[in-house]
Amino acid sequence: MNLALAILLWASIVLVAHTYVLFPLLLSRLAKGRKQNQHVYAPQSSELPAVDVLLAVHNEEQVIEEKIRSTFRTTYPLDRLTFYIGSDCSSDRTNALVTQLQAEFPQLRFEAYTKRQGKPGVIDALSWQATAPVLVLTDANVFFAPDTLYHLVKHFHNPQIGLVGGNIINPEHNAEGISGQEKAYLERENLIKYQEGVVWGGMMGAFGGCFTVRRACYHPAPAAFLVDDFYITMAVLRDGYQAINELEAVCYEDVSDHLPEEFRRKARIAAGNFQNLGEFAGLLWPVWRGIPFAFWSHKVLRWLTPLLLLLALGANALLVARGAHWFYSIMLLGQLALPLLLLLDRGLKRAGVHLRLLRFITHFYSMNAALALGFWRYVRGIRTTVWQPTQRFQQAR
């Protein structure tokens, strides 16, 4: 019995270590010396394809004007660019602002829906209006650099490329909240996604704030799905195309600084992740091949980390109760002490003291709690796909 408990304990710890530490290290080693796809369009090529940008919005009056202006402030040929915006029953000034800007930007198309549909539903409706061979999906609070669209689209000169993700940068953060931890997390994720594309042509999910997809392999997420970006990426891989991340396709996003807001967003994403896990379970095998290995290592084990942490804690507690080696008593104290550091971080925060390490521990456990909540919501059944914008810094650029 003790042997079985020890195996369960150490297996759980190793799997968590693999997804957060060992896999990134292995991937970095595999990617060393390899180059991104070089079969690209030249910046001024007359063969650059037409592009349709698709954006679903709900109550985005704070950022929608800058979003539109940053999209058209581009080096990409404007005669090959159309911007489709669908308002999902916005009740603020979003609709009026977009309508006003249509006079300034003739390539801007706008639909205002009077009944909530959810982001996948709006994007699907817009995709039926779009006619270009390349689609760009983006979020209202993600602002493009002038050459972002070119760097996203240039890879479609290679017929094997089906999807290209953008490099979302969070330029500012506050020590008081969790934005610094979110910024570090997203920077690390961008690099991992880039390396997955370089090594296997199999980036595990584009960031929904900015990515582009070849229409020939575009499959819209079902209306009941919460996370459309991961669905679209995995559908591209299932079709046999490559999905890569382009670090030169820079765009800027304000991150959330408020833990409750980010917790709500992460719980919603987690529920959608488990929807996608059921849909793309066929890509999990054989595990020794590149895409299944990345799927398990980068995504599935992260989604299962709350369960693995609980299994490790339970197995450790039983070992101590059964009189196992004293080392397991120290391990148990460590497992119990780490979550208690959240209380210490909270107390220090109230006193105006912000320790980066403690804030990372708070971020780790909070986001895993959000994963657990998301799984519970998935098990109970997804009731709605409508969303509210996350409160972010919303600073003008």
C-alpha positions in Angstrom: 0.0 0.0 0.0 2.8 2.4 0.9 4.5 1.7 -2.3 1.4 2.4 -4.4 0.9 5.7 -2.5 4.5 6.7 -3.0 4.2 6.0 -6.7 1.0 8.1 -7.0 2.7 10.9 -5.0 5.9 11.1 -7.1 4.1 10.5 -10.4 1.8 13.5 -9.7 4.7 15.7 -8.8 6.7 14.6 -11.9 3.8 15.3 -14.2 3.3 18.8 -12.8 7.0 19.4 -13.0 7.0 18.2 -16.6 4.3 20.5 -17.8 5.7 23.6 -16.1 9.5 23.0 -16.2 10.7 19.9 -18.0 8.7 20.3 -21.2 9.7 24.0 -21.7 13.4 23.1 -21.2 13.2 20.1 -23.6 11.4 22.2 -26.2 14.0 25.0 -25.9 16.7 22.4 -26.6 14.9 20.9 -29.6 14.2 24.4 -31.1 17.8 25.6 -30.7 19.3 26.3 -34.1 16.1 25.8 -36.0 14.5 28.5 -38.1 10.9 29.6 -38.7 9.3 29.0 -42.1 11.3 30.9 -44.7 8.8 30.5 -47.6 7.1 33.9 -47.3 5.8 36.8 -49.3 8.0 39.8 -49.7 6.7 43.0 -47.9 5.8 44.7 -51.2 4.8 41.6 -53.2 1.9 42.1 -55.6 0.9 38.6 -54.7 0.0 39.4 -51.1 -3.5 37.9 -50.6 -6.7 39.8 -49.6 -7.4 39.7 -45.9 -10.6 40.0 -43.9 -10.3 41.0 -40.2 -13.1 39.7 -38.0 -13.9 41.2 -34.6 -16.7 40.4 -32.1 -17.4 43.2 -29.6 -19.6 43.7 -26.6 -19.5 47.1 -24.8 -16.0 48.1 -25.9 -16.5 51.9 -26.1 -13.2 52.5 -24.2 -11.0 50.8 -26.9 -13.0 50.4 -30.1 -11.8 53.6 -31.8 -8.1 52.9 -31.1 -8.6 49.3 -32.2 -10.0 50.4 -35.6 -7.4 53.1 -36.1 -4.5 50.8 -35.2 -5.8 48.2 -37.7 -5.9 50.6 -40.6 -2.6 52.3 -39.6 -0.9 49.5 -41.4 1.7 48.9 -44.1 -0.5 46.2 -45.6 -2.2 47.3 -48.9 -5.5 48.8 -47.9 -7.1 47.7 -51.2 -6.7 44.1 -49.9 -8.0 44.7 -46.4 -11.6 44.6 -45.1 -12.5 44.9 -41.5 -15.7 43.2 -40.3 -17.1 44.1 -36.8 -20.1 42.4 -35.2 -21.5 44.0 -32.1 -23.1 41.4 -29.8 -25.9 43.5 -28.4 -23.7 46.3 -27.1 -25.5 48.7 -24.8 -22.8 51.4 -24.5 -21.5 53.8 -27.2 -19.7 51.0 -29.2 -22.2 50.9 -32.0 -22.3 54.7 -32.4 -18.5 54.9 -32.5 -18.1 52.2 -35.1 -20.8 53.7 -37.3 -19.1 57.1 -37.1 -15.8 55.7 -38.1 -17.3 54.0 -41.2 -17.3 57.4 -42.9 -13.6 57.6 -42.4 -12.7 54.0 -43.3 -14.6 52.7 -46.3 -13.2 49.2 -45.8 -15.0 48.9 -42.4 -18.1 46.7 -42.4 -20.5 46.6 -39.3 -23.3 44.5 -38.1 -25.2 45.2 -34.8 -27.0 42.1 -33.4 -29.9 42.7 -31.1 -29.7 39.3 -29.4 -26.7 37.9 -27.5 -25.0 35.2 -29.5 -21.6 34.8 -27.8 -18.3 35.4 -29.5 -18.2 32.1 -31.6 -21.6 32.9 -32.9 -20.7 36.4 -34.0 -17.4 35.3 -35.6 -19.2 32.6 -37.5 -21.8 35.1 -38.8 -19.0 37.5 -39.9 -17.0 34.7 -41.6 -20.0 34.0 -43.9 -19.9 37.6 -45.1 -16.1 37.6 -45.5 -14.7 36.5 -48.9 -10.9 36.8 -48.6 -8.7 33.7 -48.6 -7.1 34.8 -45.3 -9.0 35.6 -42.1 -7.6 37.6 -39.1 -9.4 37.0 -35.8 -8.7 39.6 -33.1 -10.0 41.2 -29.9 -11.0 44.8 -29.3 -8.3 45.5 -26.7 -5.5 44.2 -28.9 -3.8 46.9 -30.9 -1.7 46.2 -34.0 1.7 47.6 -34.9 1.9 48.9 -38.5 3.5 45.8 -39.8 1.5 43.2 -37.7 -0.8 42.2 -40.6 2.1 41.7 -43.0 4.0 39.4 -40.6 0.9 37.4 -39.9 0.0 36.9 -43.6 3.5 36.5 -45.1 3.7 32.8 -44.1 0.7 31.8 -46.3 3.0 31.8 -49.3 3.8 28.3 -47.9 0.8 26.1 -48.7 1.5 23.9 -45.7 0.9 26.8 -43.3 -2.7 26.9 -42.1 -2.6 29.3 -39.1 -0.3 31.9 -37.8 -0.4 33.4 -34.3 0.6 36.9 -33.3 3.0 37.9 -30.6 0.9 39.7 -28.0 3.0 42.0 -25.7 1.8 43.5 -22.5 3.9 46.7 -22.2 2.9 47.9 -18.7 2.1 46.4 -15.3 1.6 47.4 -11.7 3.4 45.9 -8.7 0.1 46.1 -6.6 -1.8 43.6 -8.6 -1.2 40.4 -10.7 -0.5 42.1 -14.1 3.2 41.5 -13.7 2.6 37.8 -13.3 0.2 37.8 -16.3 2.8 39.6 -18.3 5.5 37.0 -17.4 3.1 34.1 -18.1 2.1 35.5 -21.6 5.7 36.2 -22.6 6.7 32.6 -21.7 3.6 31.2 -23.5 4.5 33.2 -26.7 8.0 31.7 -26.7 6.7 28.1 -26.1 4.1 28.5 -28.9 6.9 29.8 -31.2 9.2 26.8 -30.4 6.3 24.3 -30.9 5.8 25.8 -34.4 9.5 25.6 -35.2 9.9 22.0 -34.0 6.7 20.4 -35.0 4.6 23.0 -37.0 2.1 22.4 -34.2 1.6 25.4 -31.9 -0.8 24.4 -29.2 -3.5 27.1 -29.6 -3.1 30.6 -30.8 -3.9 33.5 -28.5 -7.4 34.6 -29.4 -6.4 38.2 -29.3 -4.6 38.0 -32.7 -4.2 35.2 -35.2 -4.7 34.6 -38.8 -6.1 31.4 -40.5 -6.2 30.2 -44.1 -9.9 30.1 -45.1 -9.4 26.7 -46.8 -8.8 25.1 -43.4 -10.9 27.4 -41.2 -13.5 25.6 -39.1 -15.6 27.8 -36.9 -16.1 26.7 -33.3 -19.5 25.2 -32.5 -21.9 27.8 -31.1 -21.9 26.1 -27.7 -18.1 26.3 -27.4 -16.5 28.9 -25.1 -13.0 29.0 -26.5 -12.9 29.4 -30.3 -9.2 30.2 -30.7 -8.0 26.8 -29.5 -10.7 25.0 -31.4 -9.7 26.7 -34.7 -6.0 26.0 -34.1 -6.6 22.3 -33.4 -8.9 21.9 -36.3 -6.1 23.2 -38.6 -3.7 20.6 -37.1 -6.3 17.9 -37.5 -6.6 18.8 -41.2 -2.9 18.2 -41.6 -1.8 21.9 -41.9 0.8 23.6 -39.8 0.1 26.2 -37.1 3.0 28.5 -36.1 3.6 31.6 -34.0 5.3 34.7 -35.5 7.2 36.7 -33.0 7.5 39.6 -35.4 3.7 40.0 -35.6 3.7 42.3 -32.6 0.5 43.6 -31.1 -0.3 45.2 -27.7 -2.8 44.1 -25.1 -3.5 45.6 -21.6 -3.6 42.8 -19.1 -5.9 42.6 -16.1 -4.5 43.8 -12.8 -7.4 42.5 -10.7 -7.3 38.9 -9.5 -11.1 38.4 -9.4 -11.4 39.6 -13.0 -8.6 37.3 -14.2 -10.1 34.4 -12.1 -13.4 34.9 -13.9 -11.8 34.9 -17.3 -9.6 31.9 -16.6 -12.5 29.8 -15.2 -14.5 30.5 -18.4 -11.5 29.5 -20.5 -11.0 26.4 -18.5 -14.5 25.2 -19.1 -14.0 25.8 -22.8 -10.7 23.9 -22.7 -12.4 20.7 -21.5 -14.9 21.1 -24.3 -12.0 21.1 -26.7 -10.3 18.2 -25.0 -13.3 16.0 -25.8 -13.5 17.3 -29.4 -9.8 16.7 -30.1 -9.0 13.6 -28.1 -8.0 11.9 -31.3 -4.9 14.2 -31.4 -3.6 12.8 -28.1 -2.2 9.6 -29.7 0.4 8.3 -30.4 2.0 10.2 -27.6 5.5 9.8 -28.9 4.7 11.9 -32.0 5.2 15.7 -32.0 1.7 17.1 -31.9 0.3 14.5 -29.4 3.3 15.0 -27.1 3.0 18.8 -27.2 -0.8 18.5 -26.6 -0.3 16.4 -23.5 2.8 18.3 -22.2 1.7 21.9 -22.9 -2.1 21.7 -22.4 -3.7 18.6 -21.0 -1.3 18.2 -18.0 -1.7 21.8 -17.1 -5.5 21.4 -17.2 -5.1 18.4 -14.9 -2.7 20.1 -12.5 -5.4 20.8 -9.9 -6.3 17.1 -9.8 -2.6 16.2 -9.7 -2.0 18.6 -6.8 -4.9 17.0 -4.8 -3.7 13.5 -5.6 -0.2 14.4 -4.4 -1.6 15.9 -1.2 -3.9 13.0 -0.5 -1.2 10.3 -1.1 1.3 12.2 1.0 -1.2 12.5 3.9 -2.0 8.8 3.8 1.7 8.0 3.8 2.2 10.1 6.9 -0.8 8.5 8.5 0.6 5.0 7.8 3.9 5.8 9.4 6.0 6.2 6.3 9.5 7.7 6.3 9.9 11.1 8.1 10.7 12.7 4.8 7.1 12.5 3.8 6.1 14.4 6.9 8.3 17.3 5.7 6.8 17.1 2.2 3.3 17.3 3.7 4.2 20.3 5.7 5.6 21.9 2.5 2.4 21.2 0.5 0.3 22.7 3.3 2.5 25.7 3.8 2.6 26.8 0.2 -1.1 27.7 -0.1 -0.9 29.5 3.2 1.5 31.9 1.6 -1.5 33.3 -0.2 -2.7 34.7 3.1 0.8 36.1 3.8 0.8 37.8 0.3 -2.7 39.2 1.0 -1.6 40.6 4.4 1.6 42.2 3.0 -0.4 43.7 0.1 -2.7 45.5 2.5 0.4 46.8 4.2 1.8 48.1 0.9 4.4 45.4 0.5 4.6 43.5 -2.8 6.9 40.5 -3.0 7.2 39.2 -6.5 7.8 35.5 -5.5 4.7 35.5 -3.2 2.6 37.1 -6.0 3.7 34.3 -8.3 2.5 31.7 -5.8 -0.8 33.5 -5.4 -1.2 33.6 -9.2 -0.3 29.9 -9.5 -2.8 28.6 -7.0 -5.5 31.1 -8.0 -5.3 30.1 -11.6 -5.4 26.4 -10.7 -8.5 27.1 -8.6 -10.0 28.7 -11.7 -9.1 25.5 -13.7 -10.9 23.4 -11.1 -14.0 25.7 -11.2 -14.0 25.6 -15.0 -13.9 21.8 -14.9 -16.8 21.7 -12.5 -18.8 24.0 -14.8 -18.0 21.8 -17.8 -19.2 18.7 -15.9 -22.4 20.5 -14.9 -23.0 21.6 -18.5 -22.2 24.9 -20.2 -25.3 27.1 -20.0 -24.3 30.1 -22.0 -21.5 31.4 -24.3 -22.1 35.1 -23.9 -19.3 37.1 -22.3 -18.4 40.4 -20.6 -15.2 42.2 -21.4 -12.5 41.8 -18.8 -11.6 45.0 -17.0 -8.1 45.9 -18.0 -5.9 49.0 -17.9 -7.4 50.3 -21.2 -4.7 52.8 -21.7 -4.6 54.7 -25.0 -1.6 54.2 -27.2 
